[in-house]
Amino acid sequence: MRLIFLYGPAGVGKLTVARELSKLTGIPVFHNHLVVDAVSAIFPFGTPGFVNLREEMWSAAFREAASVGQSLIFTFAPERTVRPEFVGRTIGIVEAQGGRVAFVALTCASDELERRIEEPSRTAFGKLNSKTRFRELAAMGAFEFPPLPTNLTLDTGRLAPADAAAQIRDFLSRETPANP
């Protein structure tokens, strides 16, 4: 089992790249907003109940997938309402079942991120979609998070989503030829 942990800031193209990677590999996408949106129906974003339930649901999905050998592509936006130990716990869950985690950092120039933030496609999952709000949150430190492990870094401002996905697929095939 391989957990492909795609991470980067809002607007970097995590879901778009993840969908392209899924087309190339057949590995399903577990988009973080599937859980964020479900939990937001019960608890306000960032409250203790929200944080607890969100991480429990993410962890439960990883645990179950790892237990049956189901690889996943997970999208993650580092921000301060996620407990810093979440990443280490995720690695532990996957590795306890014999799986591996590949961390792929997606980056992009800030002016391009701000342009993408306001694209209409971002409203489908309740994503941040205001350049002004993005700037306010950044100024308040909302996107602060300890550094994550990185196995591969790609600049989505310079790469088309399909090209980024192909580079991830190629990287994974070199890392684990038998089971991406």
C-alpha positions in Angstrom: 0.0 0.0 0.0 1.2 3.4 -0.9 -0.2 6.7 0.5 0.7 9.5 -1.9 0.5 12.5 0.3 0.1 15.6 -2.0 0.4 18.8 -0.1 0.7 22.5 -0.6 -1.1 25.8 -0.2 -4.6 26.6 -1.2 -4.8 27.1 -5.0 -1.7 25.1 -5.8 -3.6 22.4 -7.7 -3.6 19.5 -5.4 -6.9 18.1 -6.4 -6.3 18.7 -10.1 -2.9 16.9 -10.0 -4.4 14.2 -7.8 -7.1 13.5 -10.4 -4.6 13.3 -13.2 -2.4 11.0 -11.1 -5.4 8.8 -10.5 -6.0 8.6 -14.2 -2.5 7.4 -14.8 -2.3 5.0 -11.9 -5.8 3.8 -11.0 -5.2 4.8 -7.4 -8.2 6.5 -5.9 -8.2 10.1 -4.7 -9.1 10.8 -1.0 -9.5 14.5 -1.2 -9.2 16.2 2.2 -12.3 18.3 1.6 -14.5 15.2 1.5 -13.9 15.0 5.2 -13.6 18.7 5.9 -17.0 19.4 4.3 -18.6 16.5 6.1 -17.3 17.6 9.5 -18.2 21.2 8.8 -21.8 20.1 8.7 -21.5 19.2 12.4 -18.9 21.5 13.9 -17.6 25.0 12.9 -14.2 24.9 11.2 -11.3 24.9 13.7 -13.3 24.1 16.8 -12.1 21.2 19.0 -14.9 19.0 17.8 -14.1 19.7 14.2 -10.3 19.1 14.6 -10.9 15.8 16.5 -13.4 14.4 14.1 -11.6 15.5 11.0 -8.4 13.8 12.1 -10.2 10.7 13.3 -11.9 10.3 9.9 -8.7 10.9 8.0 -6.9 8.4 10.2 -9.7 5.8 10.0 -9.6 6.0 6.2 -5.8 5.5 6.1 -6.0 2.6 8.6 -8.7 0.8 6.7 -7.0 1.3 3.3 -3.7 0.2 4.7 -5.2 -2.9 6.3 -6.5 -4.1 2.9 -3.5 -2.9 0.8 -5.4 -0.2 -0.9 -3.2 2.7 -2.1 -4.5 6.2 -1.9 -3.8 9.7 -3.1 -4.4 12.2 -0.3 -4.5 15.9 -0.7 -3.5 18.1 2.2 -3.3 21.8 2.8 -1.0 22.4 5.8 -2.6 24.9 8.2 -2.6 25.6 11.9 -5.9 23.8 12.9 -4.3 20.4 12.0 -2.3 19.0 14.9 1.4 18.8 14.1 1.5 15.2 15.2 -1.1 14.2 12.6 1.6 13.7 10.0 3.6 11.4 12.2 0.5 9.4 13.2 -0.4 9.0 9.6 3.1 7.6 8.8 2.7 5.2 11.8 -0.7 4.0 10.7 0.4 3.2 7.1 3.8 1.7 8.1 2.2 -0.5 10.8 0.4 -2.3 8.0 3.5 -2.6 5.8 2.7 0.4 3.7 4.8 3.5 2.7 4.0 7.2 2.5 5.4 9.3 -0.3 5.3 13.1 0.4 4.9 15.3 -2.7 5.1 19.0 -2.2 3.3 21.2 -4.7 4.5 24.8 -5.0 3.5 27.8 -7.1 4.3 31.5 -7.2 2.1 33.5 -4.9 0.6 35.7 -7.6 -0.5 32.6 -9.5 -1.9 31.1 -6.3 -4.0 34.3 -5.7 -5.3 34.1 -9.3 -6.3 30.4 -8.9 -7.9 31.0 -5.5 -10.7 32.9 -7.2 -11.5 30.3 -9.9 -15.1 29.2 -9.8 -14.2 25.5 -9.6 -13.0 26.0 -6.0 -16.6 26.5 -4.8 -17.6 22.9 -5.4 -15.9 21.7 -2.2 -16.3 24.9 -0.1 -12.7 25.8 -0.7 -11.2 29.1 0.1 -12.1 31.2 -3.0 -11.3 34.8 -2.1 -7.9 36.4 -2.7 -8.7 39.0 0.0 -9.6 36.3 2.6 -6.5 34.3 1.5 -4.3 37.3 2.3 -6.1 37.9 5.6 -5.6 34.3 6.7 -2.0 34.3 5.7 -1.3 37.5 7.6 -3.0 35.9 10.7 -0.7 32.9 10.4 -3.4 30.4 9.5 -1.2 28.6 7.0 1.6 28.1 9.5 2.6 24.4 9.9 5.8 22.6 10.8 7.8 21.5 7.8 6.6 18.2 6.3 8.7 15.4 4.9 9.3 15.8 1.2 10.2 13.1 -1.3 9.5 15.1 -4.4 8.7 18.8 -5.0 6.9 20.1 -8.2 6.1 23.7 -9.2 2.6 23.6 -10.6 3.1 27.1 -12.0 5.6 25.7 -14.4 4.0 22.2 -15.0 0.6 21.3 -16.5 -1.4 19.1 -14.2 -0.9 16.0 -16.4 2.9 16.6 -16.6 3.1 16.9 -12.8 1.1 13.7 -12.4 3.4 11.9 -14.9 6.4 13.1 -12.9 4.9 11.7 -9.7 4.0 8.4 -11.3 7.6 8.1 -12.7 9.0 9.0 -9.3 6.9 6.4 -7.6 7.8 3.7 -10.1 11.5 4.3 -9.3 10.8 4.2 -5.6 8.6 1.1 -5.6 8.5 -0.6 -9.0 6.2 -3.5 -7.7 3.6 -1.4 -6.0 3.1 2.3 -6.3 
